Amino acid sequence: MKLCNTPRFFFKKKLRLLSNDQFKYVYERNFRIHVKSFIILRCINNLNYPRLGMSIAKKNIIRSHDRNRIKRLIRESFRLIQHNLLLMDFIIIVKKNTHLLKNNSILFFLQNIWRFNSKKNFKYK
């Protein structure tokens, strides 16, 4: 039996923003980062782990399979880098026509977002 030395990263329920109150709390803090295809809202959550919420309007991306593809990419990118992120709540709002981008482009924008919010790049004052 071969043991794997690589860490296993999960996207458990505790890492998700689920309730209306959790989303409302982040929306009220109103710290926004605008990227070409996304708006990122974030605030400190006083927990020992970051959490993720997503908002993809049907008005912006009409087809459900396009919305689901983008959600899968967002979840996967978050899952892989969650241990390097600041202890914050993040909401990613997807802008119009993001579904026209290829997966590599979407992942590139997401990696830049997470790099900006990583522990390594955060400077304490």
C-alpha positions in Angstrom: 0.0 0.0 0.0 1.4 3.4 -1.0 0.8 6.4 1.1 0.4 9.8 -0.5 2.5 12.6 0.9 0.6 15.4 -0.7 -1.9 17.2 1.4 -5.6 16.6 0.7 -7.6 19.8 0.3 -11.4 19.7 0.8 -14.2 22.1 0.3 -16.3 21.3 3.3 -19.6 22.9 4.2 -18.0 25.1 6.9 -15.9 26.8 4.1 -19.0 28.0 2.3 -21.2 31.1 2.9 -24.6 29.6 3.0 -27.1 31.8 4.8 -28.6 35.1 3.8 -27.2 36.6 7.0 -23.6 35.5 6.2 -23.9 37.1 2.7 -25.5 40.2 4.1 -22.6 40.6 6.6 -20.0 40.6 3.8 -22.1 43.0 1.6 -22.3 45.5 4.5 -18.6 45.7 4.9 -18.3 46.8 1.3 -14.6 46.2 0.5 -14.6 45.5 -3.2 -11.9 44.4 -5.7 -12.8 44.7 -9.3 -11.2 42.4 -11.9 -12.1 42.1 -15.5 -14.8 39.4 -15.1 -15.4 39.4 -11.3 -16.2 41.6 -8.4 -14.8 40.3 -5.1 -16.2 41.3 -1.7 -14.3 40.4 1.4 -14.3 41.0 5.1 -12.5 39.5 8.1 -14.5 36.6 9.6 -12.8 35.9 13.0 -12.7 32.1 12.2 -9.7 29.9 11.7 -10.5 29.4 8.0 -11.6 31.4 5.0 -15.1 31.0 3.5 -16.4 31.4 0.0 -19.7 32.6 -1.4 -20.7 33.0 -5.1 -23.2 35.1 -6.9 -24.0 34.5 -10.5 -27.1 36.2 -11.8 -29.2 34.5 -14.5 -29.5 37.9 -16.1 -25.7 38.0 -16.7 -25.2 34.3 -17.7 -28.3 32.9 -19.1 -27.4 29.2 -19.6 -27.2 27.1 -16.5 -24.4 24.9 -17.8 -22.3 28.1 -18.2 -23.1 29.2 -14.6 -22.3 25.7 -13.3 -18.9 25.6 -15.2 -17.9 28.9 -13.7 -19.0 27.8 -10.2 -16.9 24.7 -10.5 -13.8 26.7 -11.6 -14.3 29.1 -8.7 -14.7 26.3 -6.1 -11.7 24.3 -7.4 -9.4 27.4 -7.4 -10.5 28.2 -3.9 -10.1 24.6 -2.7 -6.5 24.4 -3.9 -5.4 27.7 -2.3 -7.6 27.9 0.8 -4.7 27.2 3.2 -2.7 30.2 1.9 -5.6 32.7 2.1 -6.3 35.3 4.7 -8.9 34.4 7.3 -11.7 36.2 5.5 -15.1 35.7 4.0 -15.1 36.1 0.2 -18.0 36.6 -2.2 -17.3 36.4 -5.9 -19.8 38.1 -8.1 -19.5 37.1 -11.8 -20.0 39.9 -14.4 -21.6 39.7 -17.8 -20.0 37.7 -20.6 -17.6 35.8 -18.3 -18.9 32.6 -19.9 -17.3 33.6 -23.2 -13.9 33.2 -21.6 -12.0 29.9 -21.8 -11.3 28.0 -18.6 -7.7 29.0 -18.6 -8.5 32.7 -18.7 -11.0 32.3 -15.9 -8.5 30.4 -13.7 -5.9 33.0 -14.5 -8.1 35.8 -13.1 -9.0 33.7 -10.1 -5.4 32.9 -9.3 -4.6 36.6 -9.4 -7.5 37.3 -7.0 -6.3 34.6 -4.6 -2.6 35.7 -4.8 -3.7 39.3 -3.8 -5.5 37.8 -0.8 -2.9 35.4 0.3 -1.0 35.4 3.6 2.3 35.7 1.9 1.4 39.0 0.1 -0.4 40.6 3.1 1.6 43.3 4.8 0.9 44.2 8.4 1.0 47.9 9.3 
